[in-house]
């Protein structure tokens, strides 16, 4: 993930975990990180060639997250924190 996409209001950012929102990937696509599966956060591409594809799951809060992300171009999955 590279940078947060424009369009967030201050109120929505304050109410959410720091990681929630729309982010630009290195390829320029937009990935949405949103709550899912209980206490986890799912990463779903919302535009580009792989729009609609879930590419990752993270767990954590307050700036400390662990999880995995799959590169849709080749299916390789990377884990980290």
One Martini backbone bead per residue (centre of mass of N, CA, C, O) as a GRO file, in nm:
protein
   81
    1UNK     BB    1   0.099   0.035   0.019
    2UNK     BB    2   0.097   0.384  -0.010
    3UNK     BB    3  -0.174   0.577  -0.008
    4UNK     BB    4  -0.415   0.783   0.076
    5UNK     BB    5  -0.710   0.862  -0.032
    6UNK     BB    6  -0.916   1.085  -0.117
    7UNK     BB    7  -1.231   1.174   0.077
    8UNK     BB    8  -1.202   1.225   0.382
    9UNK     BB    9  -1.333   1.282   0.675
   10UNK     BB   10  -1.264   1.364   0.993
   11UNK     BB   11  -1.488   1.200   1.131
   12UNK     BB   12  -1.435   0.919   0.997
   13UNK     BB   13  -1.138   0.893   1.090
   14UNK     BB   14  -1.182   0.911   1.404
   15UNK     BB   15  -1.387   0.653   1.421
   16UNK     BB   16  -1.159   0.491   1.307
   17UNK     BB   17  -0.927   0.310   1.220
   18UNK     BB   18  -0.628   0.396   1.074
   19UNK     BB   19  -0.662   0.172   0.833
   20UNK     BB   20  -0.915   0.274   0.736
   21UNK     BB   21  -0.993   0.273   0.389
   22UNK     BB   22  -0.855   0.433   0.112
   23UNK     BB   23  -0.596   0.299  -0.102
   24UNK     BB   24  -0.303   0.321  -0.275
   25UNK     BB   25  -0.135   0.154  -0.491
   26UNK     BB   26   0.146   0.110  -0.678
   27UNK     BB   27  -0.049   0.078  -0.944
   28UNK     BB   28  -0.317   0.282  -0.871
   29UNK     BB   29  -0.509   0.141  -0.710
   30UNK     BB   30  -0.795   0.071  -0.507
   31UNK     BB   31  -0.796   0.001  -0.156
   32UNK     BB   32  -1.011  -0.148   0.081
   33UNK     BB   33  -1.033  -0.097   0.434
   34UNK     BB   34  -1.238  -0.323   0.633
   35UNK     BB   35  -1.445  -0.456   0.828
   36UNK     BB   36  -1.425  -0.812   0.926
   37UNK     BB   37  -1.452  -1.097   1.072
   38UNK     BB   38  -1.493  -0.925   1.328
   39UNK     BB   39  -1.152  -0.828   1.413
   40UNK     BB   40  -1.112  -0.771   1.112
   41UNK     BB   41  -0.943  -0.678   0.797
   42UNK     BB   42  -1.028  -0.609   0.471
   43UNK     BB   43  -0.885  -0.635   0.140
   44UNK     BB   44  -1.023  -0.446  -0.139
   45UNK     BB   45  -1.060  -0.407  -0.461
   46UNK     BB   46  -1.229  -0.120  -0.644
   47UNK     BB   47  -1.023  -0.120  -0.887
   48UNK     BB   48  -0.941  -0.234  -1.179
   49UNK     BB   49  -0.864  -0.552  -1.283
   50UNK     BB   50  -0.936  -0.659  -0.958
   51UNK     BB   51  -1.213  -0.586  -0.898
   52UNK     BB   52  -1.349  -0.736  -0.593
   53UNK     BB   53  -1.086  -0.843  -0.477
   54UNK     BB   54  -0.958  -1.017  -0.221
   55UNK     BB   55  -0.611  -0.954  -0.078
   56UNK     BB   56  -0.678  -0.934   0.247
   57UNK     BB   57  -0.579  -0.978   0.605
   58UNK     BB   58  -0.629  -0.815   0.920
   59UNK     BB   59  -0.491  -0.765   1.258
   60UNK     BB   60  -0.586  -0.515   1.495
   61UNK     BB   61  -0.462  -0.199   1.656
   62UNK     BB   62  -0.333   0.118   1.676
   63UNK     BB   63  -0.093   0.040   1.446
   64UNK     BB   64  -0.116  -0.285   1.504
   65UNK     BB   65  -0.047  -0.522   1.246
   66UNK     BB   66  -0.156  -0.837   1.106
   67UNK     BB   67  -0.091  -1.045   0.804
   68UNK     BB   68  -0.223  -1.074   0.463
   69UNK     BB   69  -0.106  -1.054   0.114
   70UNK     BB   70  -0.220  -1.068  -0.221
   71UNK     BB   71  -0.099  -1.096  -0.539
   72UNK     BB   72  -0.299  -1.093  -0.816
   73UNK     BB   73  -0.094  -1.151  -1.056
   74UNK     BB   74   0.036  -1.438  -0.890
   75UNK     BB   75  -0.076  -1.538  -0.587
   76UNK     BB   76   0.106  -1.425  -0.383
   77UNK     BB   77   0.179  -1.455  -0.032
   78UNK     BB   78   0.205  -1.216   0.238
   79UNK     BB   79   0.359  -1.176   0.554
   80UNK     BB   80   0.291  -0.950   0.843
   81UNK     BB   81   0.358  -0.632   1.067
   0.00000   0.00000   0.00000
